[in-house]
Amino acid sequence: MNILHVIPNPFFFERGGLIRAYRQIALAREHGFQCQVVCYHLGRDIPEAVIHRIPAIPWYRNYAPGANVQRLYLDALLMMATLRAAKKFKPDIIHAHLHEGVFASLPLARRLNIPLLFDAEGSLSGEMSAYGFFGAALFKIIERYLNRQSDFILTSSKQLFDTMRTRFNVPRDRIVLFEDHINTKLFFPRDPDPKCQEQFAIPAGAPVVLYFGSLDRLQGLDILLNVAKIVASQVPQTHFLIMGFPDEKTWEDRFKRAGVLNSHFPGMIRRTEAAEYLSLGTVAVSAKRTGSSQGNGKLLDYMAMGLPVVAFDSGVNRDILGEWGAYAPDRDVDRFAESVLDLLRNPEARRKAGEGLRKRVCDNFSSQTHGDKLLDIYASIVKGDASNAKSAF
C-alpha cells in the first residue's frame, strides 16, 4: 500500500518538527508500507521515506511554528508539488497533516478519487485565536469546510475528538482518536550521559529541571521563567536545561537577567540525540497553554525516560499522564513551582512517579501498541469502510 504524507511544516525532520508524522511514517515502513512525503523546501531528508519538496524560497528561512502570512503561497506551492508527486507514486491514501495539508491535498483527492485522511493535531481557529491572529472567525469557517471535506479524521486528543463532534458537527463514524506514541525501545531510563553533563558543566548529582520542545510562546516559557526564579531561590544548585527553538538566545538572556544563572539553552536537539540529553533530567516540565485542543507529545518523551513530570491540570495532560502526573492549576506559577520543589526534595516520590509514568507509556502509548491500530485504519479506509477502524479502539 502506498501512503502519501502531505506535511505543511517549515521545520519537518530538521529540528524535531511534527514528530507525530515522523513516528507514523516509521511505523508504516516497519510494516511494509511504502511512504512518500511532500513538504516545504526546508529541512533534511530521512531514510524512512522519499521526500518531495516545493521549490526553494531563498528569503523564507522561518523555522518557527504558528501563524505566518507567507505560508499562504507556500501552501499553494505545496498543492502543486502534491499533484506532481502523486502522478509518479500513485498513492492509495493521502495522509494530510494539519489543516493546510488538507487544503493542499483536496484537489488531488477529488480529481483522482483517492481517500483523504486528515491527521488533526489541534483546532485551526483556536490556534489562531491563541496567537492573536487577525480574522480568527474566518479561520473557523475555513476549518469547518476542511474538516467536512476530509474522508476520515484522526485526532491526537480526546478533547479534539469532542471538538470535531460538537463544534464542527463531523459525523462520529468519520473520526478516530489516534493519540501520539513513542518508541519505548529507543527512549528508556538511563544514567545521566557524561558527555552531556560536561557540555553544560553540570556537576554529578546536581538536580536538573528539564524542558524539551518548541520555545513558541504558547508553550509557556514566560511561566517557566518565573517558576525557575522561585526554584533557584530555594534550591540554588538546580540547573535548568531548556532544549528547543526558536529564539533560544533571547530566552537565555531573559533567564540570565532574571538571576537564573544555571540555565542552559542548547537550541535544536535532533531526535537521534534526544535521549542522551533527556537522561540529565531530575524533573521534567511542560507549561503548555490550552486553547486549541492540541496534544502534548513531549510528555511521552519524559514518560519513556522515567522522568517525573509537572504540568498544568488540563484534560489533555491528564489523559496522557494519568494519576502519576504532578499538576498545577492553569497558569498558577506558585503552585507549579511548589510541585517542582516537592519532587526535587523527595527522591522516593520522584522514583514512584517515574516508574509509574514509564509503565503507563509502555502500556498505552508505545509504538509497538499503536502500530497495529494505524495499519487497521489504513486498511479500513482503502476498503471504503472507515468506520471499521474504530474497532481497533
QUIURTA-V621560 format. One record per backbone hydrogen bond with DSSP energy under -1.0 kcal/mol. NH is the residue of the N-H (numbers start at 0). CO is the residue of the C=O. E is the energy in kcal/mol with one decimal. If there is no record, write none. Layout:
BEGIN
nh: <NH & NH>
co: <CO & CO>
e: <E & E>
END
This chain:
BEGIN
nh: <2 & 3 & 4 & 5 & 6 & 8 & 11 & 14 & 16 & 21 & 22 & 23 & 24 & 25 & 26 & 27 & 28 & 29 & 30 & 31 & 32 & 33 & 35 & 36 & 37 & 38 & 49 & 51 & 53 & 59 & 70 & 71 & 73 & 74 & 75 & 76 & 77 & 78 & 79 & 80 & 81 & 82 & 83 & 84 & 85 & 86 & 88 & 89 & 91 & 92 & 93 & 94 & 95 & 96 & 97 & 101 & 102 & 103 & 104 & 105 & 108 & 109 & 110 & 111 & 113 & 116 & 117 & 118 & 119 & 122 & 126 & 127 & 128 & 129 & 130 & 132 & 138 & 139 & 140 & 141 & 142 & 143 & 144 & 145 & 146 & 147 & 148 & 149 & 150 & 151 & 152 & 153 & 154 & 155 & 160 & 161 & 162 & 163 & 164 & 165 & 166 & 167 & 169 & 173 & 174 & 175 & 177 & 181 & 183 & 185 & 186 & 196 & 197 & 198 & 199 & 201 & 205 & 208 & 209 & 210 & 212 & 214 & 218 & 219 & 223 & 224 & 225 & 226 & 227 & 228 & 229 & 230 & 231 & 232 & 233 & 234 & 237 & 238 & 239 & 240 & 241 & 242 & 250 & 251 & 252 & 253 & 254 & 255 & 256 & 257 & 258 & 259 & 260 & 262 & 263 & 272 & 276 & 277 & 278 & 279 & 280 & 281 & 282 & 283 & 284 & 285 & 288 & 298 & 299 & 301 & 302 & 303 & 304 & 305 & 306 & 309 & 310 & 312 & 313 & 317 & 318 & 319 & 320 & 321 & 323 & 324 & 325 & 327 & 331 & 332 & 335 & 336 & 337 & 338 & 339 & 340 & 341 & 342 & 343 & 344 & 349 & 350 & 351 & 352 & 353 & 354 & 355 & 356 & 357 & 358 & 359 & 360 & 361 & 362 & 363 & 364 & 366 & 369 & 370 & 373 & 374 & 375 & 376 & 377 & 378 & 379 & 380 & 381 & 382 & 383 & 384 & 387 & 388 & 389 & 390 & 391 & 392>
co: <33 & 92 & 35 & 94 & 37 & 6 & 8 & 10 & 10 & 17 & 18 & 19 & 20 & 21 & 22 & 23 & 24 & 25 & 26 & 28 & 27 & 0 & 2 & 49 & 4 & 51 & 34 & 36 & 38 & 56 & 67 & 68 & 69 & 70 & 71 & 72 & 73 & 74 & 75 & 76 & 77 & 78 & 79 & 80 & 81 & 82 & 84 & 85 & 1 & 1 & 114 & 3 & 116 & 5 & 118 & 97 & 98 & 99 & 100 & 101 & 104 & 105 & 106 & 107 & 108 & 93 & 151 & 95 & 153 & 291 & 122 & 123 & 124 & 125 & 126 & 127 & 134 & 135 & 136 & 137 & 138 & 139 & 140 & 141 & 142 & 143 & 144 & 145 & 115 & 115 & 173 & 117 & 175 & 119 & 156 & 157 & 158 & 159 & 160 & 161 & 162 & 162 & 163 & 170 & 171 & 152 & 154 & 364 & 181 & 182 & 182 & 192 & 193 & 194 & 195 & 196 & 202 & 238 & 282 & 240 & 242 & 244 & 215 & 216 & 219 & 220 & 221 & 222 & 223 & 224 & 225 & 226 & 227 & 228 & 229 & 230 & 234 & 206 & 261 & 208 & 263 & 210 & 246 & 247 & 248 & 249 & 250 & 251 & 252 & 253 & 255 & 254 & 258 & 260 & 239 & 269 & 272 & 273 & 274 & 276 & 277 & 207 & 207 & 307 & 209 & 309 & 217 & 295 & 296 & 297 & 298 & 299 & 300 & 302 & 301 & 283 & 325 & 327 & 311 & 313 & 314 & 315 & 316 & 317 & 320 & 321 & 308 & 310 & 328 & 330 & 331 & 332 & 333 & 334 & 335 & 336 & 337 & 338 & 339 & 340 & 345 & 346 & 347 & 348 & 349 & 350 & 351 & 352 & 353 & 354 & 355 & 356 & 357 & 358 & 359 & 360 & 181 & 365 & 366 & 369 & 370 & 371 & 372 & 373 & 374 & 375 & 376 & 377 & 378 & 380 & 379 & 384 & 385 & 386 & 387 & 388 & 389>
e: <-3.0 & -2.5 & -3.0 & -2.1 & -3.1 & -1.9 & -1.1 & -1.6 & -1.2 & -1.5 & -2.7 & -1.9 & -2.4 & -2.3 & -2.2 & -2.5 & -2.3 & -2.0 & -1.1 & -1.8 & -2.5 & -2.4 & -2.1 & -2.9 & -2.8 & -2.3 & -1.2 & -3.5 & -1.4 & -1.7 & -1.8 & -1.7 & -1.3 & -2.1 & -1.2 & -2.0 & -2.1 & -1.9 & -1.6 & -2.4 & -2.2 & -1.8 & -2.0 & -2.5 & -2.1 & -1.2 & -2.4 & -2.3 & -2.5 & -1.5 & -2.5 & -2.7 & -2.8 & -2.7 & -2.2 & -1.3 & -2.3 & -2.3 & -1.2 & -2.0 & -2.6 & -2.6 & -2.2 & -2.5 & -1.4 & -3.1 & -3.1 & -3.5 & -2.9 & -2.7 & -2.4 & -2.3 & -2.2 & -2.0 & -1.9 & -2.9 & -1.8 & -1.4 & -1.3 & -2.1 & -3.0 & -2.4 & -2.0 & -2.6 & -2.6 & -1.9 & -1.5 & -1.1 & -1.3 & -1.5 & -2.8 & -2.9 & -2.1 & -1.1 & -2.0 & -2.4 & -2.0 & -2.5 & -1.6 & -3.2 & -2.0 & -1.3 & -2.5 & -1.9 & -1.6 & -2.3 & -2.7 & -2.1 & -1.1 & -1.2 & -1.9 & -2.2 & -2.3 & -2.1 & -1.4 & -2.4 & -2.0 & -2.9 & -2.8 & -2.6 & -2.6 & -2.4 & -2.1 & -1.6 & -2.2 & -2.1 & -1.6 & -2.4 & -2.7 & -1.9 & -1.6 & -2.7 & -2.9 & -1.4 & -1.1 & -3.2 & -2.1 & -2.8 & -3.0 & -2.3 & -2.7 & -3.0 & -2.3 & -2.3 & -2.2 & -1.9 & -2.5 & -2.5 & -2.6 & -1.5 & -1.6 & -2.5 & -1.6 & -1.2 & -3.0 & -1.6 & -1.4 & -2.9 & -1.5 & -1.6 & -1.7 & -3.3 & -1.9 & -2.8 & -2.3 & -1.9 & -2.7 & -1.9 & -1.2 & -1.8 & -2.7 & -2.6 & -1.4 & -1.8 & -2.3 & -2.3 & -2.3 & -2.4 & -1.6 & -2.4 & -2.2 & -1.3 & -3.2 & -1.8 & -1.4 & -1.1 & -2.5 & -1.7 & -2.3 & -1.1 & -2.0 & -2.8 & -2.3 & -2.1 & -2.0 & -2.7 & -2.4 & -1.7 & -2.4 & -2.0 & -2.0 & -2.4 & -2.4 & -2.4 & -2.8 & -2.5 & -2.4 & -2.6 & -2.2 & -2.2 & -2.1 & -2.4 & -2.0 & -2.3 & -2.1 & -2.0 & -2.1 & -1.7 & -1.7 & -2.2 & -2.0 & -2.3 & -2.0 & -2.4 & -2.6 & -2.3 & -2.1 & -2.2 & -1.7 & -1.2 & -2.4 & -1.8 & -1.8 & -1.3 & -1.7 & -1.5 & -1.8>
END
